[in-house]
Amino acid sequence: MSLPVSVTISGKEYQIACPESEKSALIASAKMLNDNMEEIRATGKVVGLDRIAVMAALNLANDLIKLQNTENNGEEDTHKKIVQMKDKVNAFLNEDRQLDL
């Protein structure tokens, strides 16, 4: 069941319907967005709430893409390490078999 959650972003209050199980994530997301927008506003380089919101969205999307790429690289590294370990075990077993003959 969705309940309205009140969040404040850049001085404006928004009511957002949200399942109870996701309420804390919504509040944390709104805080992250608000903080990012305030940082952009403080630079004085971007004027207008809509432009600040777009810049904040781009910053957060960029952070997400970097995180996803890092996680994918971690999986590739883990896979490579597993293959290397498998090769070492196979090499050891082959050496052991040759010694037994």
Biopython code that builds the backbone (N, CA, C, O; Angstrom):
import numpy as np
from Bio.PDB.StructureBuilder import StructureBuilder

atoms = [
    (1, "MET", "N", (0.844, -1.180, 0.000)),
    (1, "MET", "CA", (0.000, 0.000, 0.000)),
    (1, "MET", "C", (0.889, 1.242, 0.000)),
    (1, "MET", "O", (1.824, 1.340, 0.795)),
    (2, "SER", "N", (0.598, 2.189, -0.889)),
    (2, "SER", "CA", (1.375, 3.413, -0.989)),
    (2, "SER", "C", (0.799, 4.490, -0.088)),
    (2, "SER", "O", (-0.411, 4.711, -0.035)),
    (3, "LEU", "N", (1.687, 5.142, 0.604)),
    (3, "LEU", "CA", (1.307, 6.256, 1.462)),
    (3, "LEU", "C", (2.048, 7.495, 0.999)),
    (3, "LEU", "O", (3.159, 7.382, 0.483)),
    (4, "PRO", "N", (1.456, 8.698, 1.170)),
    (4, "PRO", "CA", (2.165, 9.908, 0.776)),
    (4, "PRO", "C", (3.317, 10.198, 1.744)),
    (4, "PRO", "O", (3.161, 10.154, 2.964)),
    (5, "VAL", "N", (4.460, 10.491, 1.160)),
    (5, "VAL", "CA", (5.646, 10.856, 1.933)),
    (5, "VAL", "C", (6.009, 12.278, 1.545)),
    (5, "VAL", "O", (6.053, 12.611, 0.361)),
    (6, "SER", "N", (6.264, 13.104, 2.525)),
    (6, "SER", "CA", (6.618, 14.497, 2.284)),
    (6, "SER", "C", (8.133, 14.646, 2.284)),
    (6, "SER", "O", (8.800, 14.275, 3.249)),
    (7, "VAL", "N", (8.676, 15.193, 1.190)),
    (7, "VAL", "CA", (10.109, 15.478, 1.098)),
    (7, "VAL", "C", (10.290, 16.917, 0.642)),
    (7, "VAL", "O", (9.457, 17.463, -0.082)),
    (8, "THR", "N", (11.377, 17.514, 1.069)),
    (8, "THR", "CA", (11.686, 18.883, 0.666)),
    (8, "THR", "C", (12.944, 18.866, -0.192)),
    (8, "THR", "O", (13.989, 18.356, 0.211)),
    (9, "ILE", "N", (12.814, 19.433, -1.373)),
    (9, "ILE", "CA", (13.937, 19.509, -2.308)),
    (9, "ILE", "C", (14.058, 20.946, -2.774)),
    (9, "ILE", "O", (13.131, 21.513, -3.353)),
    (10, "SER", "N", (15.211, 21.515, -2.510)),
    (10, "SER", "CA", (15.505, 22.887, -2.920)),
    (10, "SER", "C", (14.439, 23.864, -2.426)),
    (10, "SER", "O", (14.013, 24.765, -3.148)),
    (11, "GLY", "N", (14.025, 23.663, -1.184)),
    (11, "GLY", "CA", (13.090, 24.579, -0.552)),
    (11, "GLY", "C", (11.635, 24.354, -0.899)),
    (11, "GLY", "O", (10.770, 25.076, -0.403)),
    (12, "LYS", "N", (11.339, 23.373, -1.734)),
    (12, "LYS", "CA", (9.959, 23.083, -2.110)),
    (12, "LYS", "C", (9.565, 21.729, -1.548)),
    (12, "LYS", "O", (10.341, 20.774, -1.585)),
    (13, "GLU", "N", (8.347, 21.661, -1.026)),
    (13, "GLU", "CA", (7.854, 20.413, -0.457)),
    (13, "GLU", "C", (7.084, 19.639, -1.513)),
    (13, "GLU", "O", (6.288, 20.198, -2.268)),
    (14, "TYR", "N", (7.343, 18.332, -1.546)),
    (14, "TYR", "CA", (6.675, 17.445, -2.493)),
    (14, "TYR", "C", (6.049, 16.287, -1.731)),
    (14, "TYR", "O", (6.657, 15.744, -0.808)),
    (15, "GLN", "N", (4.835, 15.908, -2.116)),
    (15, "GLN", "CA", (4.155, 14.731, -1.579)),
    (15, "GLN", "C", (4.302, 13.628, -2.628)),
    (15, "GLN", "O", (3.877, 13.789, -3.772)),
    (16, "ILE", "N", (4.906, 12.511, -2.229)),
    (16, "ILE", "CA", (5.160, 11.434, -3.178)),
    (16, "ILE", "C", (4.589, 10.139, -2.618)),
    (16, "ILE", "O", (4.880, 9.761, -1.483)),
    (17, "ALA", "N", (3.776, 9.466, -3.420)),
    (17, "ALA", "CA", (3.230, 8.171, -3.002)),
    (17, "ALA", "C", (4.342, 7.136, -3.046)),
    (17, "ALA", "O", (5.089, 7.034, -4.019)),
    (18, "CYS", "N", (4.429, 6.371, -1.963)),
    (18, "CYS", "CA", (5.535, 5.439, -1.845)),
    (18, "CYS", "C", (5.139, 4.281, -0.936)),
    (18, "CYS", "O", (4.519, 4.503, 0.103)),
    (19, "PRO", "N", (5.490, 3.036, -1.312)),
    (19, "PRO", "CA", (5.237, 1.912, -0.406)),
    (19, "PRO", "C", (6.032, 2.103, 0.893)),
    (19, "PRO", "O", (7.138, 2.643, 0.877)),
    (20, "GLU", "N", (5.471, 1.666, 1.986)),
    (20, "GLU", "CA", (6.112, 1.822, 3.294)),
    (20, "GLU", "C", (7.515, 1.219, 3.292)),
    (20, "GLU", "O", (8.423, 1.757, 3.926)),
    (21, "SER", "N", (7.693, 0.119, 2.592)),
    (21, "SER", "CA", (8.989, -0.562, 2.570)),
    (21, "SER", "C", (10.081, 0.255, 1.874)),
    (21, "SER", "O", (11.268, -0.005, 2.069)),
    (22, "GLU", "N", (9.685, 1.236, 1.068)),
    (22, "GLU", "CA", (10.654, 2.042, 0.333)),
    (22, "GLU", "C", (10.756, 3.469, 0.863)),
    (22, "GLU", "O", (11.441, 4.301, 0.268)),
    (23, "LYS", "N", (10.093, 3.754, 1.955)),
    (23, "LYS", "CA", (10.045, 5.113, 2.488)),
    (23, "LYS", "C", (11.439, 5.641, 2.831)),
    (23, "LYS", "O", (11.782, 6.760, 2.452)),
    (24, "SER", "N", (12.234, 4.860, 3.536)),
    (24, "SER", "CA", (13.561, 5.344, 3.932)),
    (24, "SER", "C", (14.448, 5.588, 2.718)),
    (24, "SER", "O", (15.240, 6.531, 2.711)),
    (25, "ALA", "N", (14.324, 4.747, 1.689)),
    (25, "ALA", "CA", (15.111, 4.950, 0.468)),
    (25, "ALA", "C", (14.670, 6.222, -0.256)),
    (25, "ALA", "O", (15.506, 6.947, -0.797)),
    (26, "LEU", "N", (13.384, 6.495, -0.269)),
    (26, "LEU", "CA", (12.879, 7.715, -0.892)),
    (26, "LEU", "C", (13.405, 8.951, -0.169)),
    (26, "LEU", "O", (13.854, 9.907, -0.801)),
    (27, "ILE", "N", (13.347, 8.924, 1.144)),
    (27, "ILE", "CA", (13.826, 10.062, 1.935)),
    (27, "ILE", "C", (15.324, 10.270, 1.710)),
    (27, "ILE", "O", (15.781, 11.402, 1.549)),
    (28, "ALA", "N", (16.082, 9.179, 1.700)),
    (28, "ALA", "CA", (17.526, 9.281, 1.456)),
    (28, "ALA", "C", (17.811, 9.812, 0.052)),
    (28, "ALA", "O", (18.721, 10.618, -0.137)),
    (29, "SER", "N", (17.031, 9.359, -0.930)),
    (29, "SER", "CA", (17.203, 9.834, -2.308)),
    (29, "SER", "C", (16.905, 11.326, -2.415)),
    (29, "SER", "O", (17.634, 12.066, -3.076)),
    (30, "ALA", "N", (15.826, 11.763, -1.761)),
    (30, "ALA", "CA", (15.461, 13.180, -1.789)),
    (30, "ALA", "C", (16.551, 14.024, -1.127)),
    (30, "ALA", "O", (16.864, 15.117, -1.597)),
    (31, "LYS", "N", (17.126, 13.514, -0.036)),
    (31, "LYS", "CA", (18.208, 14.248, 0.638)),
    (31, "LYS", "C", (19.426, 14.334, -0.266)),
    (31, "LYS", "O", (20.053, 15.389, -0.369)),
    (32, "MET", "N", (19.764, 13.222, -0.925)),
    (32, "MET", "CA", (20.913, 13.217, -1.830)),
    (32, "MET", "C", (20.710, 14.209, -2.970)),
    (32, "MET", "O", (21.621, 14.961, -3.316)),
    (33, "LEU", "N", (19.516, 14.208, -3.548)),
    (33, "LEU", "CA", (19.206, 15.140, -4.628)),
    (33, "LEU", "C", (19.261, 16.579, -4.131)),
    (33, "LEU", "O", (19.843, 17.443, -4.787)),
    (34, "ASN", "N", (18.658, 16.839, -2.975)),
    (34, "ASN", "CA", (18.671, 18.180, -2.408)),
    (34, "ASN", "C", (20.102, 18.659, -2.158)),
    (34, "ASN", "O", (20.454, 19.785, -2.508)),
    (35, "ASP", "N", (20.919, 17.804, -1.555)),
    (35, "ASP", "CA", (22.311, 18.176, -1.276)),
    (35, "ASP", "C", (23.067, 18.483, -2.562)),
    (35, "ASP", "O", (23.822, 19.453, -2.634)),
    (36, "ASN", "N", (22.855, 17.642, -3.581)),
    (36, "ASN", "CA", (23.522, 17.851, -4.860)),
    (36, "ASN", "C", (23.079, 19.164, -5.499)),
    (36, "ASN", "O", (23.898, 19.909, -6.036)),
    (37, "MET", "N", (21.783, 19.440, -5.436)),
    (37, "MET", "CA", (21.271, 20.688, -6.006)),
    (37, "MET", "C", (21.810, 21.904, -5.248)),
    (37, "MET", "O", (22.132, 22.922, -5.861)),
    (38, "GLU", "N", (21.910, 21.806, -3.941)),
    (38, "GLU", "CA", (22.436, 22.921, -3.146)),
    (38, "GLU", "C", (23.904, 23.180, -3.473)),
    (38, "GLU", "O", (24.333, 24.333, -3.524)),
    (39, "GLU", "N", (24.679, 22.113, -3.697)),
    (39, "GLU", "CA", (26.085, 22.278, -4.092)),
    (39, "GLU", "C", (26.185, 23.014, -5.426)),
    (39, "GLU", "O", (27.008, 23.916, -5.588)),
    (40, "ILE", "N", (25.346, 22.624, -6.372)),
    (40, "ILE", "CA", (25.352, 23.271, -7.692)),
    (40, "ILE", "C", (24.927, 24.731, -7.559)),
    (40, "ILE", "O", (25.538, 25.615, -8.159)),
    (41, "ARG", "N", (23.884, 24.982, -6.775)),
    (41, "ARG", "CA", (23.408, 26.352, -6.580)),
    (41, "ARG", "C", (24.496, 27.220, -5.947)),
    (41, "ARG", "O", (24.644, 28.390, -6.298)),
    (42, "ALA", "N", (25.254, 26.645, -5.014)),
    (42, "ALA", "CA", (26.294, 27.396, -4.302)),
    (42, "ALA", "C", (27.429, 27.845, -5.214)),
    (42, "ALA", "O", (28.094, 28.841, -4.929)),
    (43, "THR", "N", (27.657, 27.122, -6.307)),
    (43, "THR", "CA", (28.725, 27.537, -7.215)),
    (43, "THR", "C", (28.365, 28.829, -7.938)),
    (43, "THR", "O", (29.247, 29.584, -8.350)),
    (44, "GLY", "N", (27.066, 29.081, -8.089)),
    (44, "GLY", "CA", (26.614, 30.297, -8.770)),
    (44, "GLY", "C", (26.750, 30.228, -10.277)),
    (44, "GLY", "O", (26.457, 31.203, -10.968)),
    (45, "LYS", "N", (27.193, 29.084, -10.804)),
    (45, "LYS", "CA", (27.403, 28.950, -12.245)),
    (45, "LYS", "C", (26.131, 28.568, -12.989)),
    (45, "LYS", "O", (26.006, 28.818, -14.188)),
    (46, "VAL", "N", (25.183, 27.957, -12.271)),
    (46, "VAL", "CA", (23.941, 27.513, -12.903)),
    (46, "VAL", "C", (22.787, 28.264, -12.255)),
    (46, "VAL", "O", (22.651, 28.284, -11.031)),
    (47, "VAL", "N", (21.954, 28.884, -13.099)),
    (47, "VAL", "CA", (20.844, 29.676, -12.598)),
    (47, "VAL", "C", (19.531, 29.029, -13.034)),
    (47, "VAL", "O", (19.410, 28.556, -14.164)),
    (48, "GLY", "N", (18.569, 29.013, -12.151)),
    (48, "GLY", "CA", (17.249, 28.460, -12.462)),
    (48, "GLY", "C", (17.105, 27.067, -11.892)),
    (48, "GLY", "O", (17.967, 26.205, -12.064)),
    (49, "LEU", "N", (15.994, 26.872, -11.211)),
    (49, "LEU", "CA", (15.742, 25.600, -10.544)),
    (49, "LEU", "C", (15.739, 24.430, -11.523)),
    (49, "LEU", "O", (16.270, 23.364, -11.214)),
    (50, "ASP", "N", (15.145, 24.619, -12.699)),
    (50, "ASP", "CA", (15.093, 23.517, -13.665)),
    (50, "ASP", "C", (16.481, 23.136, -14.160)),
    (50, "ASP", "O", (16.771, 21.952, -14.331)),
    (51, "ARG", "N", (17.330, 24.109, -14.390)),
    (51, "ARG", "CA", (18.701, 23.819, -14.844)),
    (51, "ARG", "C", (19.518, 23.157, -13.733)),
    (51, "ARG", "O", (20.306, 22.246, -13.988)),
    (52, "ILE", "N", (19.323, 23.620, -12.517)),
    (52, "ILE", "CA", (20.010, 23.010, -11.375)),
    (52, "ILE", "C", (19.567, 21.561, -11.219)),
    (52, "ILE", "O", (20.393, 20.682, -10.972)),
    (53, "ALA", "N", (18.260, 21.303, -11.362)),
    (53, "ALA", "CA", (17.733, 19.941, -11.251)),
    (53, "ALA", "C", (18.308, 19.037, -12.342)),
    (53, "ALA", "O", (18.656, 17.886, -12.077)),
    (54, "VAL", "N", (18.408, 19.555, -13.563)),
    (54, "VAL", "CA", (18.960, 18.763, -14.666)),
    (54, "VAL", "C", (20.433, 18.455, -14.398)),
    (54, "VAL", "O", (20.871, 17.324, -14.607)),
    (55, "MET", "N", (21.192, 19.429, -13.946)),
    (55, "MET", "CA", (22.605, 19.205, -13.637)),
    (55, "MET", "C", (22.756, 18.179, -12.510)),
    (55, "MET", "O", (23.623, 17.308, -12.579)),
    (56, "ALA", "N", (21.931, 18.277, -11.491)),
    (56, "ALA", "CA", (21.981, 17.320, -10.383)),
    (56, "ALA", "C", (21.632, 15.921, -10.884)),
    (56, "ALA", "O", (22.282, 14.949, -10.500)),
    (57, "ALA", "N", (20.625, 15.810, -11.728)),
    (57, "ALA", "CA", (20.239, 14.513, -12.281)),
    (57, "ALA", "C", (21.376, 13.921, -13.107)),
    (57, "ALA", "O", (21.652, 12.724, -13.020)),
    (58, "LEU", "N", (22.033, 14.753, -13.906)),
    (58, "LEU", "CA", (23.162, 14.277, -14.702)),
    (58, "LEU", "C", (24.317, 13.816, -13.801)),
    (58, "LEU", "O", (24.945, 12.791, -14.068)),
    (59, "ASN", "N", (24.589, 14.573, -12.744)),
    (59, "ASN", "CA", (25.651, 14.189, -11.807)),
    (59, "ASN", "C", (25.347, 12.835, -11.163)),
    (59, "ASN", "O", (26.215, 11.966, -11.089)),
    (60, "LEU", "N", (24.126, 12.666, -10.704)),
    (60, "LEU", "CA", (23.747, 11.421, -10.042)),
    (60, "LEU", "C", (23.737, 10.252, -11.021)),
    (60, "LEU", "O", (24.148, 9.147, -10.665)),
    (61, "ALA", "N", (23.275, 10.479, -12.251)),
    (61, "ALA", "CA", (23.282, 9.423, -13.265)),
    (61, "ALA", "C", (24.721, 9.026, -13.600)),
    (61, "ALA", "O", (25.016, 7.843, -13.773)),
    (62, "ASN", "N", (25.610, 10.006, -13.689)),
    (62, "ASN", "CA", (27.018, 9.738, -13.957)),
    (62, "ASN", "C", (27.625, 8.901, -12.830)),
    (62, "ASN", "O", (28.362, 7.949, -13.089)),
    (63, "ASP", "N", (27.318, 9.253, -11.587)),
    (63, "ASP", "CA", (27.809, 8.476, -10.438)),
    (63, "ASP", "C", (27.310, 7.036, -10.507)),
    (63, "ASP", "O", (28.064, 6.104, -10.227)),
    (64, "LEU", "N", (26.054, 6.849, -10.877)),
    (64, "LEU", "CA", (25.471, 5.515, -10.984)),
    (64, "LEU", "C", (26.165, 4.702, -12.071)),
    (64, "LEU", "O", (26.473, 3.527, -11.868)),
    (65, "ILE", "N", (26.409, 5.316, -13.216)),
    (65, "ILE", "CA", (27.076, 4.618, -14.323)),
    (65, "ILE", "C", (28.487, 4.211, -13.910)),
    (65, "ILE", "O", (28.917, 3.094, -14.199)),
    (66, "LYS", "N", (29.208, 5.099, -13.242)),
    (66, "LYS", "CA", (30.555, 4.763, -12.766)),
    (66, "LYS", "C", (30.506, 3.589, -11.798)),
    (66, "LYS", "O", (31.341, 2.686, -11.870)),
    (67, "LEU", "N", (29.543, 3.598, -10.902)),
    (67, "LEU", "CA", (29.404, 2.512, -9.933)),
    (67, "LEU", "C", (29.084, 1.197, -10.633)),
    (67, "LEU", "O", (29.644, 0.157, -10.285)),
    (68, "GLN", "N", (28.190, 1.235, -11.612)),
    (68, "GLN", "CA", (27.841, 0.019, -12.350)),
    (68, "GLN", "C", (29.059, -0.515, -13.100)),
    (68, "GLN", "O", (29.285, -1.725, -13.127)),
    (69, "ASN", "N", (29.842, 0.369, -13.705)),
    (69, "ASN", "CA", (31.038, -0.057, -14.426)),
    (69, "ASN", "C", (32.059, -0.667, -13.478)),
    (69, "ASN", "O", (32.721, -1.647, -13.821)),
    (70, "THR", "N", (32.188, -0.095, -12.296)),
    (70, "THR", "CA", (33.118, -0.621, -11.298)),
    (70, "THR", "C", (32.695, -2.016, -10.863)),
    (70, "THR", "O", (33.530, -2.911, -10.739)),
    (71, "GLU", "N", (31.399, -2.203, -10.630)),
    (71, "GLU", "CA", (30.890, -3.515, -10.226)),
    (71, "GLU", "C", (31.100, -4.535, -11.332)),
    (71, "GLU", "O", (31.469, -5.675, -11.051)),
    (72, "ASN", "N", (30.875, -4.152, -12.579)),
    (72, "ASN", "CA", (31.064, -5.082, -13.695)),
    (72, "ASN", "C", (32.527, -5.466, -13.828)),
    (72, "ASN", "O", (32.843, -6.626, -14.091)),
    (73, "ASN", "N", (33.426, -4.502, -13.648)),
    (73, "ASN", "CA", (34.850, -4.803, -13.718)),
    (73, "ASN", "C", (35.235, -5.743, -12.598)),
    (73, "ASN", "O", (36.076, -6.621, -12.792)),
    (74, "GLY", "N", (34.642, -5.580, -11.435)),
    (74, "GLY", "CA", (34.918, -6.465, -10.315)),
    (74, "GLY", "C", (34.529, -7.891, -10.631)),
    (74, "GLY", "O", (35.244, -8.822, -10.261)),
    (75, "GLU", "N", (33.412, -8.082, -11.308)),
    (75, "GLU", "CA", (32.978, -9.414, -11.703)),
    (75, "GLU", "C", (33.942, -10.014, -12.715)),
    (75, "GLU", "O", (34.267, -11.198, -12.637)),
    (76, "GLU", "N", (34.401, -9.203, -13.664)),
    (76, "GLU", "CA", (35.350, -9.689, -14.661)),
    (76, "GLU", "C", (36.658, -10.086, -13.992)),
    (76, "GLU", "O", (37.229, -11.125, -14.323)),
    (77, "ASP", "N", (37.140, -9.274, -13.056)),
    (77, "ASP", "CA", (38.372, -9.589, -12.336)),
    (77, "ASP", "C", (38.225, -10.879, -11.547)),
    (77, "ASP", "O", (39.133, -11.710, -11.530)),
    (78, "THR", "N", (37.086, -11.044, -10.898)),
    (78, "THR", "CA", (36.844, -12.270, -10.134)),
    (78, "THR", "C", (36.831, -13.475, -11.059)),
    (78, "THR", "O", (37.413, -14.512, -10.741)),
    (79, "HIS", "N", (36.175, -13.343, -12.193)),
    (79, "HIS", "CA", (36.129, -14.446, -13.159)),
    (79, "HIS", "C", (37.539, -14.793, -13.629)),
    (79, "HIS", "O", (37.888, -15.971, -13.708)),
    (80, "LYS", "N", (38.355, -13.785, -13.944)),
    (80, "LYS", "CA", (39.731, -14.025, -14.391)),
    (80, "LYS", "C", (40.530, -14.746, -13.312)),
    (80, "LYS", "O", (41.295, -15.662, -13.613)),
    (81, "LYS", "N", (40.357, -14.339, -12.062)),
    (81, "LYS", "CA", (41.075, -14.988, -10.966)),
    (81, "LYS", "C", (40.653, -16.441, -10.810)),
    (81, "LYS", "O", (41.491, -17.307, -10.558)),
    (82, "ILE", "N", (39.376, -16.712, -10.956)),
    (82, "ILE", "CA", (38.885, -18.092, -10.861)),
    (82, "ILE", "C", (39.486, -18.939, -11.979)),
    (82, "ILE", "O", (39.915, -20.067, -11.740)),
    (83, "VAL", "N", (39.519, -18.403, -13.192)),
    (83, "VAL", "CA", (40.097, -19.139, -14.321)),
    (83, "VAL", "C", (41.581, -19.403, -14.068)),
    (83, "VAL", "O", (42.069, -20.498, -14.344)),
    (84, "GLN", "N", (42.303, -18.403, -13.542)),
    (84, "GLN", "CA", (43.727, -18.587, -13.240)),
    (84, "GLN", "C", (43.927, -19.668, -12.185)),
    (84, "GLN", "O", (44.818, -20.507, -12.313)),
    (85, "MET", "N", (43.095, -19.649, -11.137)),
    (85, "MET", "CA", (43.204, -20.666, -10.089)),
    (85, "MET", "C", (42.912, -22.053, -10.654)),
    (85, "MET", "O", (43.594, -23.021, -10.318)),
    (86, "LYS", "N", (41.897, -22.148, -11.514)),
    (86, "LYS", "CA", (41.553, -23.426, -12.135)),
    (86, "LYS", "C", (42.720, -23.936, -12.969)),
    (86, "LYS", "O", (43.048, -25.121, -12.928)),
    (87, "ASP", "N", (43.349, -23.034, -13.729)),
    (87, "ASP", "CA", (44.497, -23.421, -14.552)),
    (87, "ASP", "C", (45.655, -23.914, -13.684)),
    (87, "ASP", "O", (46.325, -24.889, -14.025)),
    (88, "LYS", "N", (45.883, -23.233, -12.563)),
    (88, "LYS", "CA", (46.965, -23.650, -11.662)),
    (88, "LYS", "C", (46.677, -25.020, -11.064)),
    (88, "LYS", "O", (47.572, -25.860, -10.972)),
    (89, "VAL", "N", (45.443, -25.245, -10.662)),
    (89, "VAL", "CA", (45.062, -26.546, -10.098)),
    (89, "VAL", "C", (45.221, -27.629, -11.156)),
    (89, "VAL", "O", (45.754, -28.702, -10.871)),
    (90, "ASN", "N", (44.763, -27.359, -12.375)),
    (90, "ASN", "CA", (44.900, -28.342, -13.456)),
    (90, "ASN", "C", (46.372, -28.612, -13.749)),
    (90, "ASN", "O", (46.759, -29.762, -13.958)),
    (91, "ALA", "N", (47.187, -27.582, -13.767)),
    (91, "ALA", "CA", (48.614, -27.766, -14.009)),
    (91, "ALA", "C", (49.241, -28.608, -12.906)),
    (91, "ALA", "O", (50.054, -29.489, -13.182)),
    (92, "PHE", "N", (48.870, -28.343, -11.675)),
    (92, "PHE", "CA", (49.391, -29.118, -10.547)),
    (92, "PHE", "C", (48.965, -30.578, -10.660)),
    (92, "PHE", "O", (49.773, -31.487, -10.467)),
    (93, "LEU", "N", (47.690, -30.793, -10.974)),
    (93, "LEU", "CA", (47.202, -32.167, -11.096)),
    (93, "LEU", "C", (47.895, -32.899, -12.238)),
    (93, "LEU", "O", (48.208, -34.083, -12.117)),
    (94, "ASN", "N", (48.138, -32.203, -13.347)),
    (94, "ASN", "CA", (48.846, -32.818, -14.467)),
    (94, "ASN", "C", (50.275, -33.167, -14.077)),
    (94, "ASN", "O", (50.778, -34.226, -14.454)),
    (95, "GLU", "N", (50.935, -32.291, -13.327)),
    (95, "GLU", "CA", (52.296, -32.579, -12.857)),
    (95, "GLU", "C", (52.270, -33.784, -11.924)),
    (95, "GLU", "O", (53.134, -34.656, -12.011)),
    (96, "ASP", "N", (51.289, -33.837, -11.038)),
    (96, "ASP", "CA", (51.179, -34.920, -10.080)),
    (96, "ASP", "C", (50.974, -36.247, -10.811)),
    (96, "ASP", "O", (51.563, -37.259, -10.431)),
    (97, "ARG", "N", (50.154, -36.251, -11.843)),
    (97, "ARG", "CA", (49.904, -37.470, -12.607)),
    (97, "ARG", "C", (51.170, -37.927, -13.316)),
    (97, "ARG", "O", (51.458, -39.122, -13.384)),
    (98, "GLN", "N", (51.920, -36.969, -13.841)),
    (98, "GLN", "CA", (53.147, -37.328, -14.556)),
    (98, "GLN", "C", (54.170, -37.933, -13.586)),
    (98, "GLN", "O", (54.920, -38.835, -13.959)),
    (99, "LEU", "N", (54.197, -37.443, -12.357)),
    (99, "LEU", "CA", (55.123, -37.986, -11.372)),
    (99, "LEU", "C", (54.752, -39.412, -10.995)),
    (99, "LEU", "O", (55.630, -40.238, -10.744)),
    (100, "ASP", "N", (53.462, -39.706, -10.955)),
    (100, "ASP", "CA", (52.999, -41.033, -10.557)),
    (100, "ASP", "C", (53.358, -42.082, -11.610)),
    (100, "ASP", "O", (53.547, -43.248, -11.263)),
    (101, "LEU", "N", (53.455, -41.707, -12.862)),
    (101, "LEU", "CA", (53.738, -42.673, -13.922)),
    (101, "LEU", "C", (55.150, -43.094, -13.803)),
    (101, "LEU", "O", (55.619, -43.910, -14.596)),
]
sb = StructureBuilder()
sb.init_structure("model")
sb.init_model(0)
sb.init_chain("A")
sb.init_seg("    ")
for serial, (resi, resn, name, xyz) in enumerate(atoms, 1):
    if name == "N":
        sb.init_residue(resn, " ", resi, " ")
    sb.init_atom(name, np.array(xyz, "f"), 0.0, 1.0, " ", f" {name:<3s}", serial, name[0])
structure = sb.get_structure()
